[in-house]
Amino acid sequence: MNFDIGLIGVKQRPSLSMAFNTLMENKNQLLTIQTASKYFSYLNKLDGLNQTFIQKISNIPFIPLSGLSFYYYY
């Protein structure tokens, strides 16, 4: 299944940082157990993964689930 990032208001082929920031701004509406793998699979294909980005996101809870937070690491 292909994912269209345009559906959440991001231009086609955004930078990894831009797409991630947009996803985090809308995480409570977008990220669920069912959808998270699709979003992160898409993010994994974008340019911009580097040590600075990894440090930036290393302490951000990604998936809200009944009061628990899970983390996604590259």
N, C-alpha and C positions, 0 to 999 in steps of 0.2 A: 504494500500500500504506500503510495507517495503522499508526502505531507506538503501542504501549501502554506508556507509561512505568511503569505499575504492575508490569510484568514484572520490573523491576530494583529494586523496593522503594520507589518514590517515589510519594507521593500524587498524585492526579489534579490536573493544572494547577498544578504547583509553580512557585516563582519560578525564574528562569533560573539564579541562583546555586545554589540547592538542587539542581536537576537536574544542573547541570554538576559540582558537587562529588561527587554520587553517581556520575556517570559516570566521573569521574577516579579515584575510589576503586576502581572495578571495571574500569578501562580495559584491563588485560591480558587479561581474560576477554571483554570486550564489543567492543572496537574492533578491527576488521579492515578491510581494503580493501573487503570486501563490505558491511559494516554501518555504517561511519563516516558515509556520506552520509545514511543514515536517521536516525541519532542527531542529527547536526548540523542537519538539516532541521527536526527536531522542536524542538531548542533555539532555532532561529531564530524560531519562532512564539511563544516565551514572553516575558513582560514582564520587563524588568530590564536591557536592554542600555543601558549608559551608559558614560561615559568611565572611571569608577572600575572597573567590571567589566572593561572592555577592558584597562586597565592591570594589573589583578590577573592576568589570564590570558595576558598578552602573552609571557611567557617559559616557559610550561608546554608541554612536549612532549606532544602529544595522541595520536598513533597509533604505537604500538610496531610495528616491522616489521623483523625480522632485524637488530637492533642500530641501526637508523636511526630518527630521530624526525622526524615531519613536523609542521608547525604549521598551525593553522586560524585564520584571521583573519576577523573580521566586517567 
